[in-house]
Amino acid sequence: MEYKDIPTKADIERIAALREPGCVSIYLPTGTTPPEADKARIDLKNHLALAVKSLESMGVDRHRIAAVRAEGEGILEDRDFWRYQSRSLAVFLDGEVAETFRLPNRLTSACEVADRFYIKPLLRAVTFPQSALILALAQNSVRLIRIDPELPPALVEVEGMPKDVAAAVGKTSISGRAAEGRIQGSEGQKVRMLEYVQAIERALHPLLASSTEPLILAAAEPLTGIFRGATDYPRLVDDVIAGNPEEKTEDELATAARGVLDRLYAGKIDALKEDFSTRIAGGTALVDLSDIARAATYGAVETLVFDIDRRVPGSLDDETGKIAYLDDDTAGNYGVVDEIIRRSLASKAKVYALRAEDVPGGGAVAAAVRFPV
């Protein structure tokens, strides 16, 4: 069993907006087996002890420190919570807030204490997730398969899922030609395939309604077109794994699906680069860090892209956004890029965590702006 609490953009915006003395952000790798969960629980206990010491050294109010400790201990003692884990765990504590997210990507262990939460690693999970669902759809079978970066593909049991077209329409076969009746032959088969697809969509709806994962269809025509016409799932990918999925194993479908995700995200990155290139030439996108810091402070950033691995030590003036650079990272300071991200999220900007080579302009950050500042 694997539980994934991938944060929504609204979750990240809300957490990023909180600013109080004594915000504790903990990230640690976990796993789906009991030994992995036990190790993660010990790691969290150690991180919590370090966080309490940091809070004490920062002179945070002792009542707030006690509340942070109690929040952390409550998570540690929740045995049901530790039974169901994913790849990584993010924990946010400040004496009033206690939130956790079980994430599908592997994050390095970290414990940060400051006057705001450290949200940059969360964005790695939501920009281009490497997990997805595959719907392997054929007339005689249907499978829902989950793929993840570091696990073998897994079949997902879906309550109420029909096993084939005939079962969905209450027939022993749909290939026969009736002598009477309005629906028969190839026309009748398509109508029954539509009923089959509608039954599948109804069974999938509870699961997909709460999912943030891309859905990749593995099917042949006419089922491909029939399914697309019957579903309104917004994350259904345009690309399809063509052919009869019954001829492919779960591993083969997973390999094909990862290729679909690679093409999907490469296309999105190319579109971002092209849009930024046009906007930079037109003066509505910025690549200078000082300009971007000022734009983020005044709520002008519309789209922000940043190098997920780059840290620029320093801080931003609360009123003007002027950068004060530091020689190195200090406790309680997440850096210039992280504060630009936080301020951009506060103005509802779209934010993308990319590799260094994909950031327009070659710097740590690039920003498209709503208005000049």
Disulfide bonds with the S-S distance in Angstrom:
none
